[in-house]
């Protein structure tokens, strides 16, 4: 019988992509999610439910060899209570029941948010976790839960921390930037946009998750692109690729972050504290551990993945609004952010 892998959150953007890679390798995939995946496969089965329901989780784990725990409450949701319940308590249920079911490996997809706003770069697996907002704290709590399961139950765990994910179909906040560039509107960068900022392509991340599932013993891996530059360079690449009249306008860091956080607090902006914390700062991983231990060789540079993402957005924008789609697969309402490009016109340059 083929190996069975459980993918929690397998109907979301990254969960579906990971499931497809597993299926391509001959793995039988069981998805646990509240929504049905967008595709069908003879070796794909779907179980509707939440990771907060222990009985459902027990059923989902029957016969499972590996668990890829993707399900999470993401920053766009901005729901502090759900951050704790889903990202911490849900992970506790997954870890407890995976150990009880004799699962061979649990791969927990964490977040670079556990490092907060790093004081120095590159960030390594030895950099002290110091989350600065609720989402990052909840993802770190999930890591702690997984590590405790290693010591208490002998569960074998790999923790994957990705940089910000890009790829075809990945929307979220980046869709707002794509919209502005397509329309030729000015785009803001913070403090000149000279901060080095690393992304990771969803395909590269899925490869790393699967490779980590083959490694025995507790391990942590930071995953990102090997080739990347500044935020200004990245956005300029999209502008030039699009043949857009957009111009990059630099705005001061502190006032911009204060205004963004206030708008978010008042419910006037889709940006979360995690977005405003990192957009204008350098943030990149040292991926040498994953390269050495997993054979990780990312195929996509920052420029390649953002161009691919932009082209996908153009080709699919007419049909993007779907009921029930995950945050990362859905367009984001611009709300007060819609006035930003027009305000930028007052800035010379």
PyMOL commands that set and color helices and strands:
alter all, ss='L'
color gray80, all
select helices_A, chain A and resi 13-24+54-60+75-77+80-100+112-115+134-153+174-182+191-193+202-212+231-242+253-265+273-278+288-294+302-319+327-329+335-346
alter helices_A, ss='H'
color red, helices_A
select strands_A, chain A and resi 4-8+28-33+44-48+66-69+105-109+157-162+164-166+187-190+199-201+219-223+248-251
alter strands_A, ss='S'
color yellow, strands_A
deselect
rebuild
show_as cartoon
